[in-house]
Amino acid sequence: MVDEHFGHCEYFTVFGIKDGAIASEKRVDSPNGCGCKSDIASALAKDGVTLMLAGNMGEGAVRVLKANGIDAVRGASGQARAVVESWLAGNVADSGVGCVEHGGHDCSHQ
């Protein structure tokens, strides 16, 4: 399931896309701490990730992902594979809404 917040994810599912369809799937464990303060963006970028479909995240996390060549699409929910398939079909767009305060700290001002 897509976590409601990027920084709370226990792990990320990385889908490889080929010819407009899911070609592979693997799990990448999340480091401890907030997503925007961890090295997950660089780790995912090294793994070839260029797009993050997420429930929600602060602007700091969006900036960290972007700095690593990863575009963020917020507002996704449901089973991860189904969300990716919906995105491939053109049915998922960025909500444009980010969180400001979460988990006792603010990642929006990184």
Secondary structure as GFF3:
##gff-version 3
##sequence-region A 1 110
A	DSSP	three_ten_helix	6	8	.	.	.	ID=ss1
A	DSSP	beta_strand	11	18	.	.	.	ID=ss2
A	DSSP	beta_strand	21	29	.	.	.	ID=ss3
A	DSSP	three_ten_helix	35	37	.	.	.	ID=ss4
A	DSSP	alpha_helix	40	46	.	.	.	ID=ss5
A	DSSP	beta_strand	51	53	.	.	.	ID=ss6
A	DSSP	alpha_helix	59	67	.	.	.	ID=ss7
A	DSSP	beta_strand	71	73	.	.	.	ID=ss8
A	DSSP	alpha_helix	80	88	.	.	.	ID=ss9
A	DSSP	three_ten_helix	107	109	.	.	.	ID=ss10
###
